[in-house]
Amino acid sequence: MSQQFKLSAADKKLAGVCGGIAEYLNIDPLLVRIGWVVITFCGGCGILLYLLLWLLAPKA
C-alpha cells in the first residue's frame, strides 16, 4: 500500500500543510514548521509553495 500526501485534519494550524508533510514523513510537525520558516525567510519561495500545496493537495 503506497502512502500519499494529504493535508492534515488533526494537526493543523493554518491549512494543515505542515501537519500533512509531518505525517507523510513520519516526523515531528514542529520540525517541519521550523524548516518552513527558514525556507520562507532564506529563499523566499516558502509562501508560494505553501499556497500551492494548500490548493492542490487532497484533504485527509
PDB file of N, CA, C, O and CB in Angstrom:
ATOM      1  N   MET A   1       0.841  -1.173   0.000  1.00  0.00           N
ATOM      2  CA  MET A   1       0.000   0.000   0.000  1.00  0.00           C
ATOM      3  C   MET A   1       0.890   1.242   0.000  1.00  0.00           C
ATOM      4  O   MET A   1       1.761   1.380   0.859  1.00  0.00           O
ATOM      5  CB  MET A   1      -0.959  -0.005   1.218  1.00  0.00           C
ATOM      6  N   SER A   2       0.679   2.132  -0.946  1.00  0.00           N
ATOM      7  CA  SER A   2       1.508   3.321  -1.034  1.00  0.00           C
ATOM      8  C   SER A   2       0.930   4.440  -0.183  1.00  0.00           C
ATOM      9  O   SER A   2      -0.283   4.557  -0.005  1.00  0.00           O
ATOM     10  CB  SER A   2       1.645   3.773  -2.485  1.00  0.00           C
ATOM     11  N   GLN A   3       1.822   5.243   0.326  1.00  0.00           N
ATOM     12  CA  GLN A   3       1.438   6.366   1.169  1.00  0.00           C
ATOM     13  C   GLN A   3       1.291   7.599   0.292  1.00  0.00           C
ATOM     14  O   GLN A   3       2.093   7.815  -0.616  1.00  0.00           O
ATOM     15  CB  GLN A   3       2.481   6.606   2.301  1.00  0.00           C
ATOM     16  N   GLN A   4       0.268   8.413   0.556  1.00  0.00           N
ATOM     17  CA  GLN A   4       0.014   9.605  -0.243  1.00  0.00           C
ATOM     18  C   GLN A   4      -0.029  10.820   0.669  1.00  0.00           C
ATOM     19  O   GLN A   4      -0.555  10.759   1.780  1.00  0.00           O
ATOM     20  CB  GLN A   4      -1.306   9.470  -1.040  1.00  0.00           C
ATOM     21  N   PHE A   5       0.534  11.935   0.184  1.00  0.00           N
ATOM     22  CA  PHE A   5       0.499  13.175   0.948  1.00  0.00           C
ATOM     23  C   PHE A   5      -0.905  13.751   0.932  1.00  0.00           C
ATOM     24  O   PHE A   5      -1.518  13.883  -0.128  1.00  0.00           O
ATOM     25  CB  PHE A   5       1.506  14.193   0.387  1.00  0.00           C
ATOM     26  N   LYS A   6      -1.419  14.095   2.117  1.00  0.00           N
ATOM     27  CA  LYS A   6      -2.716  14.739   2.265  1.00  0.00           C
ATOM     28  C   LYS A   6      -2.606  15.816   3.321  1.00  0.00           C
ATOM     29  O   LYS A   6      -1.768  15.728   4.219  1.00  0.00           O
ATOM     30  CB  LYS A   6      -3.816  13.714   2.634  1.00  0.00           C
ATOM     31  N   LEU A   7      -3.442  16.829   3.223  1.00  0.00           N
ATOM     32  CA  LEU A   7      -3.499  17.848   4.262  1.00  0.00           C
ATOM     33  C   LEU A   7      -3.975  17.205   5.554  1.00  0.00           C
ATOM     34  O   LEU A   7      -4.868  16.358   5.542  1.00  0.00           O
ATOM     35  CB  LEU A   7      -4.431  19.020   3.849  1.00  0.00           C
ATOM     36  N   SER A   8      -3.389  17.601   6.643  1.00  0.00           N
ATOM     37  CA  SER A   8      -3.733  17.032   7.936  1.00  0.00           C
ATOM     38  C   SER A   8      -5.010  17.668   8.466  1.00  0.00           C
ATOM     39  O   SER A   8      -5.173  18.888   8.435  1.00  0.00           O
ATOM     40  CB  SER A   8      -2.582  17.220   8.934  1.00  0.00           C
ATOM     41  N   ALA A   9      -5.907  16.825   8.952  1.00  0.00           N
ATOM     42  CA  ALA A   9      -7.127  17.327   9.588  1.00  0.00           C
ATOM     43  C   ALA A   9      -6.934  17.423  11.093  1.00  0.00           C
ATOM     44  O   ALA A   9      -7.592  18.224  11.756  1.00  0.00           O
ATOM     45  CB  ALA A   9      -8.328  16.419   9.260  1.00  0.00           C
ATOM     46  N   ALA A  10      -6.038  16.611  11.630  1.00  0.00           N
ATOM     47  CA  ALA A  10      -5.844  16.560  13.080  1.00  0.00           C
ATOM     48  C   ALA A  10      -4.802  17.561  13.570  1.00  0.00           C
ATOM     49  O   ALA A  10      -4.969  18.164  14.630  1.00  0.00           O
ATOM     50  CB  ALA A  10      -5.436  15.165  13.495  1.00  0.00           C
ATOM     51  N   ASP A  11      -3.733  17.739  12.804  1.00  0.00           N
ATOM     52  CA  ASP A  11      -2.635  18.602  13.243  1.00  0.00           C
ATOM     53  C   ASP A  11      -2.476  19.755  12.277  1.00  0.00           C
ATOM     54  O   ASP A  11      -1.588  19.753  11.424  1.00  0.00           O
ATOM     55  CB  ASP A  11      -1.317  17.810  13.357  1.00  0.00           C
ATOM     56  N   LYS A  12      -3.346  20.742  12.421  1.00  0.00           N
ATOM     57  CA  LYS A  12      -3.258  21.889  11.526  1.00  0.00           C
ATOM     58  C   LYS A  12      -3.320  23.180  12.316  1.00  0.00           C
ATOM     59  O   LYS A  12      -4.084  23.307  13.273  1.00  0.00           O
ATOM     60  CB  LYS A  12      -4.376  21.851  10.483  1.00  0.00           C
ATOM     61  N   LYS A  13      -2.510  24.128  11.905  1.00  0.00           N
ATOM     62  CA  LYS A  13      -2.509  25.460  12.500  1.00  0.00           C
ATOM     63  C   LYS A  13      -3.185  26.441  11.557  1.00  0.00           C
ATOM     64  O   LYS A  13      -3.970  27.284  11.992  1.00  0.00           O
ATOM     65  CB  LYS A  13      -1.072  25.920  12.822  1.00  0.00           C
ATOM     66  N   LEU A  14      -2.882  26.335  10.266  1.00  0.00           N
ATOM     67  CA  LEU A  14      -3.488  27.224   9.275  1.00  0.00           C
ATOM     68  C   LEU A  14      -4.289  26.394   8.273  1.00  0.00           C
ATOM     69  O   LEU A  14      -5.516  26.479   8.229  1.00  0.00           O
ATOM     70  CB  LEU A  14      -2.401  28.068   8.546  1.00  0.00           C
ATOM     71  N   ALA A  15      -3.602  25.608   7.487  1.00  0.00           N
ATOM     72  CA  ALA A  15      -4.297  24.823   6.458  1.00  0.00           C
ATOM     73  C   ALA A  15      -4.015  23.330   6.557  1.00  0.00           C
ATOM     74  O   ALA A  15      -4.677  22.536   5.888  1.00  0.00           O
ATOM     75  CB  ALA A  15      -3.904  25.313   5.088  1.00  0.00           C
ATOM     76  N   GLY A  16      -3.058  22.937   7.369  1.00  0.00           N
ATOM     77  CA  GLY A  16      -2.725  21.531   7.515  1.00  0.00           C
ATOM     78  C   GLY A  16      -1.600  21.053   6.627  1.00  0.00           C
ATOM     79  O   GLY A  16      -1.342  19.852   6.548  1.00  0.00           O
ATOM     80  N   VAL A  17      -0.927  21.969   5.957  1.00  0.00           N
ATOM     81  CA  VAL A  17       0.160  21.586   5.044  1.00  0.00           C
ATOM     82  C   VAL A  17       1.335  21.007   5.827  1.00  0.00           C
ATOM     83  O   VAL A  17       1.802  19.912   5.516  1.00  0.00           O
ATOM     84  CB  VAL A  17       0.625  22.802   4.206  1.00  0.00           C
ATOM     85  N   CYS A  18       1.810  21.718   6.823  1.00  0.00           N
ATOM     86  CA  CYS A  18       2.964  21.238   7.605  1.00  0.00           C
ATOM     87  C   CYS A  18       2.625  19.962   8.365  1.00  0.00           C
ATOM     88  O   CYS A  18       3.454  19.057   8.459  1.00  0.00           O
ATOM     89  CB  CYS A  18       3.434  22.320   8.592  1.00  0.00           C
ATOM     90  N   GLY A  19       1.421  19.886   8.904  1.00  0.00           N
ATOM     91  CA  GLY A  19       0.992  18.666   9.586  1.00  0.00           C
ATOM     92  C   GLY A  19       0.917  17.490   8.633  1.00  0.00           C
ATOM     93  O   GLY A  19       1.270  16.368   8.997  1.00  0.00           O
ATOM     94  N   GLY A  20       0.459  17.741   7.412  1.00  0.00           N
ATOM     95  CA  GLY A  20       0.397  16.678   6.406  1.00  0.00           C
ATOM     96  C   GLY A  20       1.775  16.205   5.982  1.00  0.00           C
ATOM     97  O   GLY A  20       1.996  15.009   5.792  1.00  0.00           O
ATOM     98  N   ILE A  21       2.701  17.143   5.833  1.00  0.00           N
ATOM     99  CA  ILE A  21       4.077  16.771   5.486  1.00  0.00           C
ATOM    100  C   ILE A  21       4.690  15.952   6.614  1.00  0.00           C
ATOM    101  O   ILE A  21       5.376  14.961   6.363  1.00  0.00           O
ATOM    102  CB  ILE A  21       4.937  18.033   5.203  1.00  0.00           C
ATOM    103  N   ALA A  22       4.446  16.360   7.850  1.00  0.00           N
ATOM    104  CA  ALA A  22       4.984  15.630   9.001  1.00  0.00           C
ATOM    105  C   ALA A  22       4.407  14.223   9.079  1.00  0.00           C
ATOM    106  O   ALA A  22       5.135  13.275   9.377  1.00  0.00           O
ATOM    107  CB  ALA A  22       4.692  16.386  10.298  1.00  0.00           C
ATOM    108  N   GLU A  23       3.121  14.073   8.820  1.00  0.00           N
ATOM    109  CA  GLU A  23       2.511  12.739   8.820  1.00  0.00           C
ATOM    110  C   GLU A  23       3.082  11.882   7.693  1.00  0.00           C
ATOM    111  O   GLU A  23       3.337  10.692   7.884  1.00  0.00           O
ATOM    112  CB  GLU A  23       0.981  12.845   8.680  1.00  0.00           C
ATOM    113  N   TYR A  24       3.281  12.479   6.531  1.00  0.00           N
ATOM    114  CA  TYR A  24       3.814  11.754   5.378  1.00  0.00           C
ATOM    115  C   TYR A  24       5.240  11.273   5.637  1.00  0.00           C
ATOM    116  O   TYR A  24       5.596  10.146   5.292  1.00  0.00           O
ATOM    117  CB  TYR A  24       3.779  12.641   4.131  1.00  0.00           C
ATOM    118  N   LEU A  25       6.062  12.149   6.255  1.00  0.00           N
ATOM    119  CA  LEU A  25       7.457  11.801   6.527  1.00  0.00           C
ATOM    120  C   LEU A  25       7.652  11.124   7.875  1.00  0.00           C
ATOM    121  O   LEU A  25       8.752  10.669   8.191  1.00  0.00           O
ATOM    122  CB  LEU A  25       8.310  13.033   6.462  1.00  0.00           C
ATOM    123  N   ASN A  26       6.585  11.057   8.674  1.00  0.00           N
ATOM    124  CA  ASN A  26       6.614  10.438   9.996  1.00  0.00           C
ATOM    125  C   ASN A  26       7.634  11.122  10.910  1.00  0.00           C
ATOM    126  O   ASN A  26       8.457  10.466  11.549  1.00  0.00           O
ATOM    127  CB  ASN A  26       6.935   8.946   9.872  1.00  0.00           C
ATOM    128  N   ILE A  27       7.558  12.466  10.956  1.00  0.00           N
ATOM    129  CA  ILE A  27       8.421  13.245  11.833  1.00  0.00           C
ATOM    130  C   ILE A  27       7.571  14.227  12.630  1.00  0.00           C
ATOM    131  O   ILE A  27       6.365  14.331  12.409  1.00  0.00           O
ATOM    132  CB  ILE A  27       9.510  13.992  11.020  1.00  0.00           C
ATOM    133  N   ASP A  28       8.193  14.940  13.548  1.00  0.00           N
ATOM    134  CA  ASP A  28       7.509  15.907  14.390  1.00  0.00           C
ATOM    135  C   ASP A  28       7.081  17.127  13.565  1.00  0.00           C
ATOM    136  O   ASP A  28       7.899  17.688  12.836  1.00  0.00           O
ATOM    137  CB  ASP A  28       8.415  16.336  15.559  1.00  0.00           C
ATOM    138  N   PRO A  29       5.819  17.543  13.667  1.00  0.00           N
ATOM    139  CA  PRO A  29       5.360  18.704  12.904  1.00  0.00           C
ATOM    140  C   PRO A  29       6.104  19.998  13.231  1.00  0.00           C
ATOM    141  O   PRO A  29       6.212  20.880  12.379  1.00  0.00           O
ATOM    142  CB  PRO A  29       3.898  18.906  13.143  1.00  0.00           C
ATOM    143  N   LEU A  30       6.610  20.119  14.439  1.00  0.00           N
ATOM    144  CA  LEU A  30       7.358  21.318  14.806  1.00  0.00           C
ATOM    145  C   LEU A  30       8.610  21.467  13.939  1.00  0.00           C
ATOM    146  O   LEU A  30       8.966  22.582  13.558  1.00  0.00           O
ATOM    147  CB  LEU A  30       7.743  21.272  16.292  1.00  0.00           C
ATOM    148  N   LEU A  31       9.274  20.366  13.629  1.00  0.00           N
ATOM    149  CA  LEU A  31      10.454  20.414  12.764  1.00  0.00           C
ATOM    150  C   LEU A  31      10.090  20.892  11.362  1.00  0.00           C
ATOM    151  O   LEU A  31      10.842  21.648  10.745  1.00  0.00           O
ATOM    152  CB  LEU A  31      11.119  19.036  12.692  1.00  0.00           C
ATOM    153  N   VAL A  32       8.952  20.457  10.865  1.00  0.00           N
ATOM    154  CA  VAL A  32       8.509  20.889   9.535  1.00  0.00           C
ATOM    155  C   VAL A  32       8.197  22.377   9.563  1.00  0.00           C
ATOM    156  O   VAL A  32       8.559  23.101   8.635  1.00  0.00           O
ATOM    157  CB  VAL A  32       7.265  20.080   9.070  1.00  0.00           C
ATOM    158  N   ARG A  33       7.531  22.844  10.612  1.00  0.00           N
ATOM    159  CA  ARG A  33       7.176  24.263  10.700  1.00  0.00           C
ATOM    160  C   ARG A  33       8.422  25.150  10.820  1.00  0.00           C
ATOM    161  O   ARG A  33       8.480  26.224  10.221  1.00  0.00           O
ATOM    162  CB  ARG A  33       6.247  24.500  11.899  1.00  0.00           C
ATOM    163  N   ILE A  34       9.399  24.709  11.580  1.00  0.00           N
ATOM    164  CA  ILE A  34      10.651  25.466  11.694  1.00  0.00           C
ATOM    165  C   ILE A  34      11.364  25.504  10.349  1.00  0.00           C
ATOM    166  O   ILE A  34      11.869  26.552   9.945  1.00  0.00           O
ATOM    167  CB  ILE A  34      11.571  24.846  12.773  1.00  0.00           C
ATOM    168  N   GLY A  35      11.411  24.377   9.655  1.00  0.00           N
ATOM    169  CA  GLY A  35      12.014  24.331   8.331  1.00  0.00           C
ATOM    170  C   GLY A  35      11.292  25.229   7.347  1.00  0.00           C
ATOM    171  O   GLY A  35      11.916  25.854   6.489  1.00  0.00           O
ATOM    172  N   TRP A  36       9.973  25.292   7.472  1.00  0.00           N
ATOM    173  CA  TRP A  36       9.189  26.138   6.582  1.00  0.00           C
ATOM    174  C   TRP A  36       9.513  27.611   6.796  1.00  0.00           C
ATOM    175  O   TRP A  36       9.620  28.369   5.832  1.00  0.00           O
ATOM    176  CB  TRP A  36       7.699  25.894   6.795  1.00  0.00           C
ATOM    177  N   VAL A  37       9.670  28.015   8.042  1.00  0.00           N
ATOM    178  CA  VAL A  37      10.030  29.404   8.348  1.00  0.00           C
ATOM    179  C   VAL A  37      11.415  29.730   7.784  1.00  0.00           C
ATOM    180  O   VAL A  37      11.622  30.808   7.226  1.00  0.00           O
ATOM    181  CB  VAL A  37      10.000  29.651   9.879  1.00  0.00           C
ATOM    182  N   VAL A  38      12.349  28.811   7.929  1.00  0.00           N
ATOM    183  CA  VAL A  38      13.704  29.022   7.399  1.00  0.00           C
ATOM    184  C   VAL A  38      13.661  29.153   5.879  1.00  0.00           C
ATOM    185  O   VAL A  38      14.304  30.039   5.316  1.00  0.00           O
ATOM    186  CB  VAL A  38      14.644  27.857   7.810  1.00  0.00           C
ATOM    187  N   ILE A  39      12.911  28.282   5.213  1.00  0.00           N
ATOM    188  CA  ILE A  39      12.801  28.358   3.748  1.00  0.00           C
ATOM    189  C   ILE A  39      12.162  29.676   3.323  1.00  0.00           C
ATOM    190  O   ILE A  39      12.579  30.282   2.337  1.00  0.00           O
ATOM    191  CB  ILE A  39      11.977  27.171   3.203  1.00  0.00           C
ATOM    192  N   THR A  40      11.151  30.117   4.066  1.00  0.00           N
ATOM    193  CA  THR A  40      10.456  31.351   3.712  1.00  0.00           C
ATOM    194  C   THR A  40      11.375  32.556   3.843  1.00  0.00           C
ATOM    195  O   THR A  40      11.383  33.419   2.965  1.00  0.00           O
ATOM    196  CB  THR A  40       9.222  31.538   4.588  1.00  0.00           C
ATOM    197  N   PHE A  41      12.141  32.631   4.912  1.00  0.00           N
ATOM    198  CA  PHE A  41      12.986  33.799   5.124  1.00  0.00           C
ATOM    199  C   PHE A  41      14.296  33.753   4.348  1.00  0.00           C
ATOM    200  O   PHE A  41      14.829  34.802   3.988  1.00  0.00           O
ATOM    201  CB  PHE A  41      13.280  33.944   6.579  1.00  0.00           C
ATOM    202  N   CYS A  42      14.821  32.574   4.083  1.00  0.00           N
ATOM    203  CA  CYS A  42      16.094  32.483   3.368  1.00  0.00           C
ATOM    204  C   CYS A  42      15.912  32.460   1.857  1.00  0.00           C
ATOM    205  O   CYS A  42      16.606  33.172   1.131  1.00  0.00           O
ATOM    206  CB  CYS A  42      16.846  31.246   3.806  1.00  0.00           C
ATOM    207  N   GLY A  43      14.988  31.650   1.390  1.00  0.00           N
ATOM    208  CA  GLY A  43      14.815  31.525  -0.050  1.00  0.00           C
ATOM    209  C   GLY A  43      13.692  32.365  -0.613  1.00  0.00           C
ATOM    210  O   GLY A  43      13.746  32.791  -1.767  1.00  0.00           O
ATOM    211  N   GLY A  44      12.675  32.605   0.193  1.00  0.00           N
ATOM    212  CA  GLY A  44      11.567  33.426  -0.239  1.00  0.00           C
ATOM    213  C   GLY A  44      10.458  32.700  -0.968  1.00  0.00           C
ATOM    214  O   GLY A  44       9.418  33.300  -1.242  1.00  0.00           O
ATOM    215  N   CYS A  45      10.642  31.428  -1.293  1.00  0.00           N
ATOM    216  CA  CYS A  45       9.616  30.709  -2.042  1.00  0.00           C
ATOM    217  C   CYS A  45       8.689  29.906  -1.131  1.00  0.00           C
ATOM    218  O   CYS A  45       7.807  29.202  -1.622  1.00  0.00           O
ATOM    219  CB  CYS A  45      10.267  29.787  -3.050  1.00  0.00           C
ATOM    220  N   GLY A  46       8.869  29.999   0.166  1.00  0.00           N
ATOM    221  CA  GLY A  46       8.075  29.213   1.105  1.00  0.00           C
ATOM    222  C   GLY A  46       6.602  29.541   1.081  1.00  0.00           C
ATOM    223  O   GLY A  46       5.770  28.637   1.161  1.00  0.00           O
ATOM    224  N   ILE A  47       6.258  30.810   0.972  1.00  0.00           N
ATOM    225  CA  ILE A  47       4.847  31.203   0.983  1.00  0.00           C
ATOM    226  C   ILE A  47       4.146  30.710  -0.278  1.00  0.00           C
ATOM    227  O   ILE A  47       3.031  30.194  -0.204  1.00  0.00           O
ATOM    228  CB  ILE A  47       4.711  32.733   1.104  1.00  0.00           C
ATOM    229  N   LEU A  48       4.785  30.861  -1.424  1.00  0.00           N
ATOM    230  CA  LEU A  48       4.204  30.399  -2.679  1.00  0.00           C
ATOM    231  C   LEU A  48       4.029  28.881  -2.669  1.00  0.00           C
ATOM    232  O   LEU A  48       2.988  28.377  -3.091  1.00  0.00           O
ATOM    233  CB  LEU A  48       5.082  30.826  -3.865  1.00  0.00           C
ATOM    234  N   LEU A  49       5.016  28.166  -2.202  1.00  0.00           N
ATOM    235  CA  LEU A  49       4.938  26.713  -2.130  1.00  0.00           C
ATOM    236  C   LEU A  49       3.834  26.271  -1.174  1.00  0.00           C
ATOM    237  O   LEU A  49       3.100  25.327  -1.467  1.00  0.00           O
ATOM    238  CB  LEU A  49       6.280  26.129  -1.691  1.00  0.00           C
ATOM    239  N   TYR A  50       3.713  26.947  -0.037  1.00  0.00           N
ATOM    240  CA  TYR A  50       2.655  26.635   0.928  1.00  0.00           C
ATOM    241  C   TYR A  50       1.279  26.817   0.293  1.00  0.00           C
ATOM    242  O   TYR A  50       0.411  25.956   0.432  1.00  0.00           O
ATOM    243  CB  TYR A  50       2.784  27.525   2.181  1.00  0.00           C
ATOM    244  N   LEU A  51       1.081  27.929  -0.398  1.00  0.00           N
ATOM    245  CA  LEU A  51      -0.211  28.190  -1.036  1.00  0.00           C
ATOM    246  C   LEU A  51      -0.525  27.160  -2.120  1.00  0.00           C
ATOM    247  O   LEU A  51      -1.670  26.725  -2.247  1.00  0.00           O
ATOM    248  CB  LEU A  51      -0.228  29.593  -1.636  1.00  0.00           C
ATOM    249  N   LEU A  52       0.472  26.771  -2.895  1.00  0.00           N
ATOM    250  CA  LEU A  52       0.256  25.754  -3.919  1.00  0.00           C
ATOM    251  C   LEU A  52      -0.129  24.407  -3.311  1.00  0.00           C
ATOM    252  O   LEU A  52      -1.043  23.738  -3.792  1.00  0.00           O
ATOM    253  CB  LEU A  52       1.507  25.600  -4.771  1.00  0.00           C
ATOM    254  N   LEU A  53       0.569  24.020  -2.261  1.00  0.00           N
ATOM    255  CA  LEU A  53       0.237  22.759  -1.608  1.00  0.00           C
ATOM    256  C   LEU A  53      -1.152  22.808  -0.989  1.00  0.00           C
ATOM    257  O   LEU A  53      -1.887  21.821  -1.025  1.00  0.00           O
ATOM    258  CB  LEU A  53       1.274  22.425  -0.541  1.00  0.00           C
ATOM    259  N   TRP A  54      -1.510  23.947  -0.427  1.00  0.00           N
ATOM    260  CA  TRP A  54      -2.827  24.122   0.181  1.00  0.00           C
ATOM    261  C   TRP A  54      -3.930  23.956  -0.863  1.00  0.00           C
ATOM    262  O   TRP A  54      -4.963  23.345  -0.592  1.00  0.00           O
ATOM    263  CB  TRP A  54      -2.930  25.503   0.850  1.00  0.00           C
ATOM    264  N   LEU A  55      -3.705  24.502  -2.053  1.00  0.00           N
ATOM    265  CA  LEU A  55      -4.715  24.446  -3.089  1.00  0.00           C
ATOM    266  C   LEU A  55      -4.755  23.097  -3.822  1.00  0.00           C
ATOM    267  O   LEU A  55      -5.827  22.650  -4.230  1.00  0.00           O
ATOM    268  CB  LEU A  55      -4.476  25.551  -4.073  1.00  0.00           C
ATOM    269  N   LEU A  56      -3.609  22.455  -3.990  1.00  0.00           N
ATOM    270  CA  LEU A  56      -3.544  21.256  -4.824  1.00  0.00           C
ATOM    271  C   LEU A  56      -3.613  19.936  -4.061  1.00  0.00           C
ATOM    272  O   LEU A  56      -4.001  18.918  -4.634  1.00  0.00           O
ATOM    273  CB  LEU A  56      -2.295  21.284  -5.612  1.00  0.00           C
ATOM    274  N   ALA A  57      -3.248  19.936  -2.791  1.00  0.00           N
ATOM    275  CA  ALA A  57      -3.206  18.672  -2.038  1.00  0.00           C
ATOM    276  C   ALA A  57      -4.618  18.255  -1.630  1.00  0.00           C
ATOM    277  O   ALA A  57      -5.448  19.096  -1.287  1.00  0.00           O
ATOM    278  CB  ALA A  57      -2.302  18.810  -0.780  1.00  0.00           C
ATOM    279  N   PRO A  58      -4.880  16.944  -1.672  1.00  0.00           N
ATOM    280  CA  PRO A  58      -6.189  16.475  -1.226  1.00  0.00           C
ATOM    281  C   PRO A  58      -6.329  16.571   0.293  1.00  0.00           C
ATOM    282  O   PRO A  58      -5.339  16.515   1.023  1.00  0.00           O
ATOM    283  CB  PRO A  58      -6.417  15.034  -1.683  1.00  0.00           C
ATOM    284  N   LYS A  59      -7.538  16.713   0.744  1.00  0.00           N
ATOM    285  CA  LYS A  59      -7.793  16.787   2.186  1.00  0.00           C
ATOM    286  C   LYS A  59      -7.885  15.396   2.766  1.00  0.00           C
ATOM    287  O   LYS A  59      -8.322  14.459   2.098  1.00  0.00           O
ATOM    288  CB  LYS A  59      -9.082  17.572   2.481  1.00  0.00           C
ATOM    289  N   ALA A  60      -7.470  15.266   4.013  1.00  0.00           N
ATOM    290  CA  ALA A  60      -7.484  13.946   4.672  1.00  0.00           C
ATOM    291  C   ALA A  60      -8.901  13.522   4.996  1.00  0.00           C
ATOM    292  O   ALA A  60      -9.111  12.444   5.550  1.00  0.00           O
ATOM    293  CB  ALA A  60      -6.641  13.967   5.957  1.00  0.00           C
TER     294      ALA A  60
END
